[in-house]
Amino acid sequence: MTDSRITLEPGKRGGRPCIRGLRISVYDVLEMLAEGMSEAEIIEDFTELEPADIRACLAFAADREHNLYTVAV
């Protein structure tokens, strides 16, 4: 799965996957969700994010998990 919302830039956030070139990493969003924040709360705190960005983070994490499992088997 390739989503243009998820970007990788070597000099930004240590090369971690980020959202649309912003300084908000996929990890940041996943951590907020894991802590119980709702999509609406995240978007309220980070107004530059869109609902599709959060779904892209979840899809990215699911794809990465799938690839790790596929390689391990």
N, CA, C, O and CB atoms as a CASP TS submission, in Angstrom:
PFRMAT TS
TARGET T0000
AUTHOR 0000-0000-0000
METHOD Language model
MODEL 1
PARENT N/A
ATOM      1  N   MET     1       0.841  -1.180   0.000  1.00  0.00           N
ATOM      2  CA  MET     1       0.000   0.000   0.000  1.00  0.00           C
ATOM      3  C   MET     1       0.883   1.239   0.000  1.00  0.00           C
ATOM      4  O   MET     1       1.769   1.376   0.843  1.00  0.00           O
ATOM      5  CB  MET     1      -0.955   0.001   1.214  1.00  0.00           C
ATOM      6  N   THR     2       0.650   2.107  -0.909  1.00  0.00           N
ATOM      7  CA  THR     2       1.362   3.372  -0.944  1.00  0.00           C
ATOM      8  C   THR     2       0.338   4.485  -0.855  1.00  0.00           C
ATOM      9  O   THR     2      -0.588   4.556  -1.663  1.00  0.00           O
ATOM     10  CB  THR     2       2.231   3.505  -2.228  1.00  0.00           C
ATOM     11  N   ASP     3       0.504   5.344   0.121  1.00  0.00           N
ATOM     12  CA  ASP     3      -0.413   6.460   0.298  1.00  0.00           C
ATOM     13  C   ASP     3       0.408   7.737   0.246  1.00  0.00           C
ATOM     14  O   ASP     3       1.358   7.905   1.011  1.00  0.00           O
ATOM     15  CB  ASP     3      -1.212   6.347   1.644  1.00  0.00           C
ATOM     16  N   SER     4       0.044   8.628  -0.649  1.00  0.00           N
ATOM     17  CA  SER     4       0.809   9.868  -0.806  1.00  0.00           C
ATOM     18  C   SER     4       0.699  10.768   0.423  1.00  0.00           C
ATOM     19  O   SER     4       1.441  11.745   0.532  1.00  0.00           O
ATOM     20  CB  SER     4       0.333  10.622  -2.040  1.00  0.00           C
ATOM     21  N   ARG     5      -0.197  10.466   1.335  1.00  0.00           N
ATOM     22  CA  ARG     5      -0.303  11.250   2.568  1.00  0.00           C
ATOM     23  C   ARG     5       0.855  10.955   3.511  1.00  0.00           C
ATOM     24  O   ARG     5       1.197  11.789   4.350  1.00  0.00           O
ATOM     25  CB  ARG     5      -1.632  10.964   3.270  1.00  0.00           C
ATOM     26  N   ILE     6       1.457   9.790   3.384  1.00  0.00           N
ATOM     27  CA  ILE     6       2.572   9.401   4.237  1.00  0.00           C
ATOM     28  C   ILE     6       3.865   9.674   3.478  1.00  0.00           C
ATOM     29  O   ILE     6       4.086   9.142   2.390  1.00  0.00           O
ATOM     30  CB  ILE     6       2.470   7.898   4.662  1.00  0.00           C
ATOM     31  N   THR     7       4.709  10.506   4.067  1.00  0.00           N
ATOM     32  CA  THR     7       5.946  10.912   3.403  1.00  0.00           C
ATOM     33  C   THR     7       7.152  10.539   4.256  1.00  0.00           C
ATOM     34  O   THR     7       7.071  10.449   5.481  1.00  0.00           O
ATOM     35  CB  THR     7       5.938  12.425   3.119  1.00  0.00           C
ATOM     36  N   LEU     8       8.264  10.326   3.577  1.00  0.00           N
ATOM     37  CA  LEU     8       9.538  10.050   4.245  1.00  0.00           C
ATOM     38  C   LEU     8      10.557  11.068   3.755  1.00  0.00           C
ATOM     39  O   LEU     8      10.856  11.146   2.564  1.00  0.00           O
ATOM     40  CB  LEU     8      10.029   8.582   3.969  1.00  0.00           C
ATOM     41  N   GLU     9      11.080  11.840   4.688  1.00  0.00           N
ATOM     42  CA  GLU     9      12.101  12.830   4.352  1.00  0.00           C
ATOM     43  C   GLU     9      13.255  12.631   5.324  1.00  0.00           C
ATOM     44  O   GLU     9      13.077  12.780   6.533  1.00  0.00           O
ATOM     45  CB  GLU     9      11.534  14.304   4.420  1.00  0.00           C
ATOM     46  N   PRO    10      14.447  12.294   4.807  1.00  0.00           N
ATOM     47  CA  PRO    10      15.586  11.982   5.682  1.00  0.00           C
ATOM     48  C   PRO    10      15.873  13.024   6.764  1.00  0.00           C
ATOM     49  O   PRO    10      16.250  12.648   7.874  1.00  0.00           O
ATOM     50  CB  PRO    10      16.805  11.814   4.851  1.00  0.00           C
ATOM     51  N   GLY    11      15.713  14.291   6.486  1.00  0.00           N
ATOM     52  CA  GLY    11      16.050  15.325   7.461  1.00  0.00           C
ATOM     53  C   GLY    11      14.923  15.713   8.393  1.00  0.00           C
ATOM     54  O   GLY    11      15.111  16.559   9.268  1.00  0.00           O
ATOM     55  N   LYS    12      13.770  15.121   8.228  1.00  0.00           N
ATOM     56  CA  LYS    12      12.613  15.512   9.025  1.00  0.00           C
ATOM     57  C   LYS    12      12.245  14.400   9.992  1.00  0.00           C
ATOM     58  O   LYS    12      12.028  13.258   9.589  1.00  0.00           O
ATOM     59  CB  LYS    12      11.418  15.855   8.121  1.00  0.00           C
ATOM     60  N   ARG    13      12.178  14.741  11.262  1.00  0.00           N
ATOM     61  CA  ARG    13      11.798  13.802  12.327  1.00  0.00           C
ATOM     62  C   ARG    13      12.615  12.511  12.281  1.00  0.00           C
ATOM     63  O   ARG    13      12.099  11.421  12.527  1.00  0.00           O
ATOM     64  CB  ARG    13      10.315  13.471  12.225  1.00  0.00           C
ATOM     65  N   GLY    14      13.889  12.659  11.961  1.00  0.00           N
ATOM     66  CA  GLY    14      14.782  11.508  11.941  1.00  0.00           C
ATOM     67  C   GLY    14      14.468  10.500  10.851  1.00  0.00           C
ATOM     68  O   GLY    14      14.820   9.325  10.958  1.00  0.00           O
ATOM     69  N   GLY    15      13.804  10.964   9.803  1.00  0.00           N
ATOM     70  CA  GLY    15      13.465  10.076   8.696  1.00  0.00           C
ATOM     71  C   GLY    15      12.236   9.218   8.946  1.00  0.00           C
ATOM     72  O   GLY    15      11.926   8.322   8.160  1.00  0.00           O
ATOM     73  N   ARG    16      11.540   9.492  10.038  1.00  0.00           N
ATOM     74  CA  ARG    16      10.320   8.727  10.341  1.00  0.00           C
ATOM     75  C   ARG    16       9.210   9.088   9.361  1.00  0.00           C
ATOM     76  O   ARG    16       9.176  10.200   8.833  1.00  0.00           O
ATOM     77  CB  ARG    16       9.853   8.989  11.794  1.00  0.00           C
ATOM     78  N   PRO    17       8.301   8.141   9.121  1.00  0.00           N
ATOM     79  CA  PRO    17       7.151   8.444   8.261  1.00  0.00           C
ATOM     80  C   PRO    17       6.309   9.560   8.880  1.00  0.00           C
ATOM     81  O   PRO    17       5.934   9.494  10.051  1.00  0.00           O
ATOM     82  CB  PRO    17       6.285   7.178   8.038  1.00  0.00           C
ATOM     83  N   CYS    18       6.021  10.571   8.087  1.00  0.00           N
ATOM     84  CA  CYS    18       5.226  11.713   8.538  1.00  0.00           C
ATOM     85  C   CYS    18       4.000  11.878   7.651  1.00  0.00           C
ATOM     86  O   CYS    18       3.841  11.193   6.640  1.00  0.00           O
ATOM     87  CB  CYS    18       6.072  13.007   8.535  1.00  0.00           C
ATOM     88  N   ILE    19       3.153  12.789   8.051  1.00  0.00           N
ATOM     89  CA  ILE    19       1.914  13.042   7.316  1.00  0.00           C
ATOM     90  C   ILE    19       2.097  14.257   6.418  1.00  0.00           C
ATOM     91  O   ILE    19       2.368  15.360   6.893  1.00  0.00           O
ATOM     92  CB  ILE    19       0.724  13.254   8.289  1.00  0.00           C
ATOM     93  N   ARG    20       1.947  14.044   5.122  1.00  0.00           N
ATOM     94  CA  ARG    20       1.978  15.096   4.101  1.00  0.00           C
ATOM     95  C   ARG    20       3.122  16.080   4.285  1.00  0.00           C
ATOM     96  O   ARG    20       2.934  17.279   4.077  1.00  0.00           O
ATOM     97  CB  ARG    20       0.679  15.845   4.106  1.00  0.00           C
ATOM     98  N   GLY    21       4.285  15.612   4.662  1.00  0.00           N
ATOM     99  CA  GLY    21       5.439  16.483   4.796  1.00  0.00           C
ATOM    100  C   GLY    21       5.430  17.351   6.041  1.00  0.00           C
ATOM    101  O   GLY    21       6.339  18.155   6.244  1.00  0.00           O
ATOM    102  N   LEU    22       4.417  17.196   6.871  1.00  0.00           N
ATOM    103  CA  LEU    22       4.340  17.948   8.123  1.00  0.00           C
ATOM    104  C   LEU    22       5.310  17.326   9.126  1.00  0.00           C
ATOM    105  O   LEU    22       5.888  16.272   8.861  1.00  0.00           O
ATOM    106  CB  LEU    22       2.880  17.958   8.689  1.00  0.00           C
ATOM    107  N   ARG    23       5.484  17.960  10.245  1.00  0.00           N
ATOM    108  CA  ARG    23       6.355  17.430  11.290  1.00  0.00           C
ATOM    109  C   ARG    23       5.574  16.556  12.260  1.00  0.00           C
ATOM    110  O   ARG    23       5.991  16.372  13.403  1.00  0.00           O
ATOM    111  CB  ARG    23       7.039  18.570  12.045  1.00  0.00           C
ATOM    112  N   ILE    24       4.459  16.023  11.819  1.00  0.00           N
ATOM    113  CA  ILE    24       3.642  15.111  12.622  1.00  0.00           C
ATOM    114  C   ILE    24       3.870  13.719  12.065  1.00  0.00           C
ATOM    115  O   ILE    24       3.540  13.432  10.915  1.00  0.00           O
ATOM    116  CB  ILE    24       2.108  15.504  12.596  1.00  0.00           C
ATOM    117  N   SER    25       4.446  12.850  12.908  1.00  0.00           N
ATOM    118  CA  SER    25       4.767  11.498  12.423  1.00  0.00           C
ATOM    119  C   SER    25       3.582  10.550  12.563  1.00  0.00           C
ATOM    120  O   SER    25       2.649  10.792  13.328  1.00  0.00           O
ATOM    121  CB  SER    25       5.968  10.934  13.183  1.00  0.00           C
ATOM    122  N   VAL    26       3.652   9.483  11.810  1.00  0.00           N
ATOM    123  CA  VAL    26       2.657   8.420  11.916  1.00  0.00           C
ATOM    124  C   VAL    26       2.631   7.925  13.366  1.00  0.00           C
ATOM    125  O   VAL    26       1.562   7.701  13.932  1.00  0.00           O
ATOM    126  CB  VAL    26       2.974   7.245  10.922  1.00  0.00           C
ATOM    127  N   TYR    27       3.814   7.759  13.957  1.00  0.00           N
ATOM    128  CA  TYR    27       3.910   7.310  15.336  1.00  0.00           C
ATOM    129  C   TYR    27       3.159   8.249  16.276  1.00  0.00           C
ATOM    130  O   TYR    27       2.461   7.786  17.178  1.00  0.00           O
ATOM    131  CB  TYR    27       5.371   7.203  15.755  1.00  0.00           C
ATOM    132  N   ASP    28       3.292   9.562  16.078  1.00  0.00           N
ATOM    133  CA  ASP    28       2.601  10.536  16.936  1.00  0.00           C
ATOM    134  C   ASP    28       1.097  10.272  16.929  1.00  0.00           C
ATOM    135  O   ASP    28       0.458  10.228  17.980  1.00  0.00           O
ATOM    136  CB  ASP    28       2.895  11.988  16.467  1.00  0.00           C
ATOM    137  N   VAL    29       0.549  10.101  15.748  1.00  0.00           N
ATOM    138  CA  VAL    29      -0.896   9.889  15.613  1.00  0.00           C
ATOM    139  C   VAL    29      -1.299   8.556  16.234  1.00  0.00           C
ATOM    140  O   VAL    29      -2.292   8.485  16.958  1.00  0.00           O
ATOM    141  CB  VAL    29      -1.317   9.935  14.128  1.00  0.00           C
ATOM    142  N   LEU    30      -0.539   7.505  15.959  1.00  0.00           N
ATOM    143  CA  LEU    30      -0.867   6.191  16.517  1.00  0.00           C
ATOM    144  C   LEU    30      -0.800   6.223  18.043  1.00  0.00           C
ATOM    145  O   LEU    30      -1.636   5.622  18.718  1.00  0.00           O
ATOM    146  CB  LEU    30       0.090   5.114  15.964  1.00  0.00           C
ATOM    147  N   GLU    31       0.190   6.921  18.578  1.00  0.00           N
ATOM    148  CA  GLU    31       0.316   7.028  20.030  1.00  0.00           C
ATOM    149  C   GLU    31      -0.885   7.754  20.631  1.00  0.00           C
ATOM    150  O   GLU    31      -1.405   7.341  21.668  1.00  0.00           O
ATOM    151  CB  GLU    31       1.614   7.756  20.401  1.00  0.00           C
ATOM    152  N   MET    32      -1.326   8.832  19.987  1.00  0.00           N
ATOM    153  CA  MET    32      -2.496   9.556  20.484  1.00  0.00           C
ATOM    154  C   MET    32      -3.742   8.667  20.464  1.00  0.00           C
ATOM    155  O   MET    32      -4.532   8.674  21.408  1.00  0.00           O
ATOM    156  CB  MET    32      -2.736  10.823  19.645  1.00  0.00           C
ATOM    157  N   LEU    33      -3.908   7.913  19.396  1.00  0.00           N
ATOM    158  CA  LEU    33      -5.039   6.997  19.317  1.00  0.00           C
ATOM    159  C   LEU    33      -4.954   5.930  20.404  1.00  0.00           C
ATOM    160  O   LEU    33      -5.960   5.593  21.029  1.00  0.00           O
ATOM    161  CB  LEU    33      -5.097   6.341  17.934  1.00  0.00           C
ATOM    162  N   ALA    34      -3.756   5.401  20.629  1.00  0.00           N
ATOM    163  CA  ALA    34      -3.554   4.371  21.656  1.00  0.00           C
ATOM    164  C   ALA    34      -3.837   4.911  23.055  1.00  0.00           C
ATOM    165  O   ALA    34      -4.259   4.165  23.939  1.00  0.00           O
ATOM    166  CB  ALA    34      -2.123   3.829  21.590  1.00  0.00           C
ATOM    167  N   GLU    35      -3.607   6.194  23.250  1.00  0.00           N
ATOM    168  CA  GLU    35      -3.877   6.824  24.541  1.00  0.00           C
ATOM    169  C   GLU    35      -5.353   7.143  24.729  1.00  0.00           C
ATOM    170  O   GLU    35      -5.759   7.624  25.786  1.00  0.00           O
ATOM    171  CB  GLU    35      -3.060   8.090  24.681  1.00  0.00           C
ATOM    172  N   GLY    36      -6.156   6.875  23.703  1.00  0.00           N
ATOM    173  CA  GLY    36      -7.594   7.053  23.824  1.00  0.00           C
ATOM    174  C   GLY    36      -8.150   8.327  23.222  1.00  0.00           C
ATOM    175  O   GLY    36      -9.345   8.597  23.340  1.00  0.00           O
ATOM    176  N   MET    37      -7.300   9.115  22.577  1.00  0.00           N
ATOM    177  CA  MET    37      -7.816  10.320  21.925  1.00  0.00           C
ATOM    178  C   MET    37      -8.678   9.933  20.735  1.00  0.00           C
ATOM    179  O   MET    37      -8.376   8.983  20.014  1.00  0.00           O
ATOM    180  CB  MET    37      -6.661  11.244  21.477  1.00  0.00           C
ATOM    181  N   SER    38      -9.734  10.669  20.543  1.00  0.00           N
ATOM    182  CA  SER    38     -10.589  10.432  19.376  1.00  0.00           C
ATOM    183  C   SER    38     -10.006  11.154  18.169  1.00  0.00           C
ATOM    184  O   SER    38      -9.143  12.022  18.300  1.00  0.00           O
ATOM    185  CB  SER    38     -12.047  10.906  19.646  1.00  0.00           C
ATOM    186  N   GLU    39     -10.489  10.781  17.004  1.00  0.00           N
ATOM    187  CA  GLU    39     -10.077  11.453  15.772  1.00  0.00           C
ATOM    188  C   GLU    39     -10.364  12.947  15.877  1.00  0.00           C
ATOM    189  O   GLU    39      -9.538  13.774  15.489  1.00  0.00           O
ATOM    190  CB  GLU    39     -10.801  10.846  14.545  1.00  0.00           C
ATOM    191  N   ALA    40     -11.539  13.288  16.404  1.00  0.00           N
ATOM    192  CA  ALA    40     -11.930  14.700  16.529  1.00  0.00           C
ATOM    193  C   ALA    40     -10.988  15.454  17.462  1.00  0.00           C
ATOM    194  O   ALA    40     -10.637  16.602  17.189  1.00  0.00           O
ATOM    195  CB  ALA    40     -13.375  14.814  17.043  1.00  0.00           C
ATOM    196  N   GLU    41     -10.572  14.820  18.562  1.00  0.00           N
ATOM    197  CA  GLU    41      -9.655  15.474  19.499  1.00  0.00           C
ATOM    198  C   GLU    41      -8.288  15.714  18.869  1.00  0.00           C
ATOM    199  O   GLU    41      -7.675  16.762  19.076  1.00  0.00           O
ATOM    200  CB  GLU    41      -9.502  14.632  20.765  1.00  0.00           C
ATOM    201  N   ILE    42      -7.818  14.743  18.103  1.00  0.00           N
ATOM    202  CA  ILE    42      -6.523  14.893  17.435  1.00  0.00           C
ATOM    203  C   ILE    42      -6.583  16.039  16.441  1.00  0.00           C
ATOM    204  O   ILE    42      -5.677  16.870  16.390  1.00  0.00           O
ATOM    205  CB  ILE    42      -6.115  13.585  16.722  1.00  0.00           C
ATOM    206  N   ILE    43      -7.641  16.083  15.656  1.00  0.00           N
ATOM    207  CA  ILE    43      -7.788  17.142  14.652  1.00  0.00           C
ATOM    208  C   ILE    43      -7.969  18.501  15.324  1.00  0.00           C
ATOM    209  O   ILE    43      -7.520  19.518  14.795  1.00  0.00           O
ATOM    210  CB  ILE    43      -8.983  16.846  13.723  1.00  0.00           C
ATOM    211  N   GLU    44      -8.615  18.525  16.474  1.00  0.00           N
ATOM    212  CA  GLU    44      -8.765  19.785  17.213  1.00  0.00           C
ATOM    213  C   GLU    44      -7.404  20.299  17.692  1.00  0.00           C
ATOM    214  O   GLU    44      -7.137  21.500  17.660  1.00  0.00           O
ATOM    215  CB  GLU    44      -9.717  19.594  18.418  1.00  0.00           C
ATOM    216  N   ASP    45      -6.543  19.367  18.139  1.00  0.00           N
ATOM    217  CA  ASP    45      -5.210  19.752  18.602  1.00  0.00           C
ATOM    218  C   ASP    45      -4.250  20.061  17.457  1.00  0.00           C
ATOM    219  O   ASP    45      -3.362  20.902  17.597  1.00  0.00           O
ATOM    220  CB  ASP    45      -4.633  18.655  19.459  1.00  0.00           C
ATOM    221  N   PHE    46      -4.426  19.390  16.343  1.00  0.00           N
ATOM    222  CA  PHE    46      -3.552  19.552  15.171  1.00  0.00           C
ATOM    223  C   PHE    46      -4.435  19.900  13.980  1.00  0.00           C
ATOM    224  O   PHE    46      -4.790  19.032  13.182  1.00  0.00           O
ATOM    225  CB  PHE    46      -2.703  18.246  14.889  1.00  0.00           C
ATOM    226  N   THR    47      -4.781  21.160  13.869  1.00  0.00           N
ATOM    227  CA  THR    47      -5.775  21.601  12.890  1.00  0.00           C
ATOM    228  C   THR    47      -5.351  21.377  11.442  1.00  0.00           C
ATOM    229  O   THR    47      -6.189  21.396  10.541  1.00  0.00           O
ATOM    230  CB  THR    47      -6.069  23.053  13.096  1.00  0.00           C
ATOM    231  N   GLU    48      -4.045  21.163  11.211  1.00  0.00           N
ATOM    232  CA  GLU    48      -3.592  20.912   9.844  1.00  0.00           C
ATOM    233  C   GLU    48      -3.903  19.484   9.384  1.00  0.00           C
ATOM    234  O   GLU    48      -3.779  19.171   8.200  1.00  0.00           O
ATOM    235  CB  GLU    48      -2.097  21.173   9.738  1.00  0.00           C
ATOM    236  N   LEU    49      -4.307  18.622  10.320  1.00  0.00           N
ATOM    237  CA  LEU    49      -4.650  17.243   9.963  1.00  0.00           C
ATOM    238  C   LEU    49      -6.079  17.138   9.479  1.00  0.00           C
ATOM    239  O   LEU    49      -6.936  17.951   9.826  1.00  0.00           O
ATOM    240  CB  LEU    49      -4.440  16.315  11.149  1.00  0.00           C
ATOM    241  N   GLU    50      -6.316  16.123   8.672  1.00  0.00           N
ATOM    242  CA  GLU    50      -7.640  15.818   8.131  1.00  0.00           C
ATOM    243  C   GLU    50      -7.983  14.390   8.529  1.00  0.00           C
ATOM    244  O   GLU    50      -7.082  13.597   8.802  1.00  0.00           O
ATOM    245  CB  GLU    50      -7.685  16.002   6.566  1.00  0.00           C
ATOM    246  N   PRO    51      -9.266  14.046   8.568  1.00  0.00           N
ATOM    247  CA  PRO    51      -9.646  12.670   8.895  1.00  0.00           C
ATOM    248  C   PRO    51      -8.935  11.631   8.019  1.00  0.00           C
ATOM    249  O   PRO    51      -8.577  10.557   8.503  1.00  0.00           O
ATOM    250  CB  PRO    51     -11.145  12.507   8.754  1.00  0.00           C
ATOM    251  N   ALA    52      -8.732  11.939   6.760  1.00  0.00           N
ATOM    252  CA  ALA    52      -8.047  10.999   5.863  1.00  0.00           C
ATOM    253  C   ALA    52      -6.597  10.771   6.287  1.00  0.00           C
ATOM    254  O   ALA    52      -6.040   9.707   6.016  1.00  0.00           O
ATOM    255  CB  ALA    52      -8.090  11.516   4.422  1.00  0.00           C
ATOM    256  N   ASP    53      -5.977  11.752   6.946  1.00  0.00           N
ATOM    257  CA  ASP    53      -4.605  11.580   7.434  1.00  0.00           C
ATOM    258  C   ASP    53      -4.553  10.517   8.524  1.00  0.00           C
ATOM    259  O   ASP    53      -3.639   9.693   8.554  1.00  0.00           O
ATOM    260  CB  ASP    53      -4.048  12.914   7.966  1.00  0.00           C
ATOM    261  N   ILE    54      -5.523  10.538   9.405  1.00  0.00           N
ATOM    262  CA  ILE    54      -5.559   9.564  10.491  1.00  0.00           C
ATOM    263  C   ILE    54      -5.814   8.168   9.935  1.00  0.00           C
ATOM    264  O   ILE    54      -5.194   7.202  10.380  1.00  0.00           O
ATOM    265  CB  ILE    54      -6.641   9.938  11.524  1.00  0.00           C
ATOM    266  N   ARG    55      -6.707   8.055   8.979  1.00  0.00           N
ATOM    267  CA  ARG    55      -6.947   6.752   8.334  1.00  0.00           C
ATOM    268  C   ARG    55      -5.702   6.274   7.604  1.00  0.00           C
ATOM    269  O   ARG    55      -5.420   5.076   7.584  1.00  0.00           O
ATOM    270  CB  ARG    55      -8.131   6.841   7.351  1.00  0.00           C
ATOM    271  N   ALA    56      -4.952   7.193   7.002  1.00  0.00           N
ATOM    272  CA  ALA    56      -3.710   6.824   6.314  1.00  0.00           C
ATOM    273  C   ALA    56      -2.682   6.284   7.304  1.00  0.00           C
ATOM    274  O   ALA    56      -1.941   5.356   6.982  1.00  0.00           O
ATOM    275  CB  ALA    56      -3.130   8.035   5.558  1.00  0.00           C
ATOM    276  N   CYS    57      -2.633   6.857   8.506  1.00  0.00           N
ATOM    277  CA  CYS    57      -1.715   6.359   9.538  1.00  0.00           C
ATOM    278  C   CYS    57      -2.090   4.941   9.946  1.00  0.00           C
ATOM    279  O   CYS    57      -1.221   4.083  10.099  1.00  0.00           O
ATOM    280  CB  CYS    57      -1.726   7.286  10.771  1.00  0.00           C
ATOM    281  N   LEU    58      -3.377   4.698  10.121  1.00  0.00           N
ATOM    282  CA  LEU    58      -3.831   3.351  10.488  1.00  0.00           C
ATOM    283  C   LEU    58      -3.543   2.360   9.372  1.00  0.00           C
ATOM    284  O   LEU    58      -3.110   1.237   9.632  1.00  0.00           O
ATOM    285  CB  LEU    58      -5.333   3.356  10.812  1.00  0.00           C
ATOM    286  N   ALA    59      -3.778   2.764   8.146  1.00  0.00           N
ATOM    287  CA  ALA    59      -3.501   1.880   7.010  1.00  0.00           C
ATOM    288  C   ALA    59      -2.008   1.612   6.886  1.00  0.00           C
ATOM    289  O   ALA    59      -1.605   0.492   6.570  1.00  0.00           O
ATOM    290  CB  ALA    59      -4.037   2.492   5.707  1.00  0.00           C
ATOM    291  N   PHE    60      -1.182   2.626   7.130  1.00  0.00           N
ATOM    292  CA  PHE    60       0.263   2.460   7.075  1.00  0.00           C
ATOM    293  C   PHE    60       0.717   1.451   8.129  1.00  0.00           C
ATOM    294  O   PHE    60       1.523   0.566   7.840  1.00  0.00           O
ATOM    295  CB  PHE    60       0.972   3.813   7.280  1.00  0.00           C
ATOM    296  N   ALA    61       0.201   1.586   9.342  1.00  0.00           N
ATOM    297  CA  ALA    61       0.566   0.668  10.422  1.00  0.00           C
ATOM    298  C   ALA    61       0.091  -0.751  10.110  1.00  0.00           C
ATOM    299  O   ALA    61       0.817  -1.712  10.361  1.00  0.00           O
ATOM    300  CB  ALA    61      -0.031   1.146  11.759  1.00  0.00           C
ATOM    301  N   ALA    62      -1.104  -0.890   9.572  1.00  0.00           N
ATOM    302  CA  ALA    62      -1.620  -2.212   9.220  1.00  0.00           C
ATOM    303  C   ALA    62      -0.772  -2.848   8.128  1.00  0.00           C
ATOM    304  O   ALA    62      -0.471  -4.041   8.180  1.00  0.00           O
ATOM    305  CB  ALA    62      -3.082  -2.117   8.764  1.00  0.00           C
ATOM    306  N   ASP    63      -0.394  -2.058   7.154  1.00  0.00           N
ATOM    307  CA  ASP    63       0.429  -2.569   6.066  1.00  0.00           C
ATOM    308  C   ASP    63       1.801  -2.992   6.576  1.00  0.00           C
ATOM    309  O   ASP    63       2.319  -4.036   6.178  1.00  0.00           O
ATOM    310  CB  ASP    63       0.575  -1.514   4.966  1.00  0.00           C
ATOM    311  N   ARG    64       2.384  -2.195   7.445  1.00  0.00           N
ATOM    312  CA  ARG    64       3.691  -2.531   8.019  1.00  0.00           C
ATOM    313  C   ARG    64       3.590  -3.822   8.835  1.00  0.00           C
ATOM    314  O   ARG    64       4.467  -4.681   8.744  1.00  0.00           O
ATOM    315  CB  ARG    64       4.217  -1.368   8.908  1.00  0.00           C
ATOM    316  N   GLU    65       2.546  -3.963   9.618  1.00  0.00           N
ATOM    317  CA  GLU    65       2.338  -5.181  10.403  1.00  0.00           C
ATOM    318  C   GLU    65       2.179  -6.390   9.486  1.00  0.00           C
ATOM    319  O   GLU    65       2.748  -7.451   9.741  1.00  0.00           O
ATOM    320  CB  GLU    65       1.102  -5.035  11.312  1.00  0.00           C
ATOM    321  N   HIS    66       1.411  -6.222   8.428  1.00  0.00           N
ATOM    322  CA  HIS    66       1.217  -7.308   7.465  1.00  0.00           C
ATOM    323  C   HIS    66       2.552  -7.723   6.843  1.00  0.00           C
ATOM    324  O   HIS    66       2.847  -8.911   6.710  1.00  0.00           O
ATOM    325  CB  HIS    66       0.225  -6.882   6.362  1.00  0.00           C
ATOM    326  N   ASN    67       3.345  -6.731   6.467  1.00  0.00           N
ATOM    327  CA  ASN    67       4.644  -7.037   5.852  1.00  0.00           C
ATOM    328  C   ASN    67       5.582  -7.720   6.840  1.00  0.00           C
ATOM    329  O   ASN    67       6.328  -8.615   6.444  1.00  0.00           O
ATOM    330  CB  ASN    67       5.296  -5.758   5.318  1.00  0.00           C
ATOM    331  N   LEU    68       5.569  -7.335   8.092  1.00  0.00           N
ATOM    332  CA  LEU    68       6.403  -7.991   9.096  1.00  0.00           C
ATOM    333  C   LEU    68       5.986  -9.440   9.270  1.00  0.00           C
ATOM    334  O   LEU    68       6.834 -10.326   9.380  1.00  0.00           O
ATOM    335  CB  LEU    68       6.322  -7.252  10.437  1.00  0.00           C
ATOM    336  N   TYR    69       4.691  -9.683   9.295  1.00  0.00           N
ATOM    337  CA  TYR    69       4.189 -11.055   9.462  1.00  0.00           C
ATOM    338  C   TYR    69       4.525 -11.893   8.252  1.00  0.00           C
ATOM    339  O   TYR    69       4.914 -13.053   8.389  1.00  0.00           O
ATOM    340  CB  TYR    69       2.673 -11.059   9.698  1.00  0.00           C
ATOM    341  N   THR    70       4.381 -11.326   7.072  1.00  0.00           N
ATOM    342  CA  THR    70       4.661 -12.058   5.826  1.00  0.00           C
ATOM    343  C   THR    70       6.132 -12.448   5.753  1.00  0.00           C
ATOM    344  O   THR    70       6.451 -13.559   5.327  1.00  0.00           O
ATOM    345  CB  THR    70       4.277 -11.206   4.595  1.00  0.00           C
ATOM    346  N   VAL    71       7.025 -11.565   6.157  1.00  0.00           N
ATOM    347  CA  VAL    71       8.453 -11.842   6.130  1.00  0.00           C
ATOM    348  C   VAL    71       8.805 -12.913   7.157  1.00  0.00           C
ATOM    349  O   VAL    71       9.659 -13.762   6.901  1.00  0.00           O
ATOM    350  CB  VAL    71       9.256 -10.560   6.394  1.00  0.00           C
ATOM    351  N   ALA    72       8.151 -12.878   8.319  1.00  0.00           N
ATOM    352  CA  ALA    72       8.458 -13.817   9.404  1.00  0.00           C
ATOM    353  C   ALA    72       7.982 -15.238   9.082  1.00  0.00           C
ATOM    354  O   ALA    72       8.556 -16.208   9.576  1.00  0.00           O
ATOM    355  CB  ALA    72       7.815 -13.340  10.709  1.00  0.00           C
ATOM    356  N   VAL    73       6.966 -15.361   8.279  1.00  0.00           N
ATOM    357  CA  VAL    73       6.410 -16.682   7.980  1.00  0.00           C
ATOM    358  C   VAL    73       7.121 -17.286   6.865  1.00  0.00           C
ATOM    359  O   VAL    73       6.799 -18.404   6.460  1.00  0.00           O
ATOM    360  CB  VAL    73       4.957 -16.620   7.670  1.00  0.00           C
TER
END
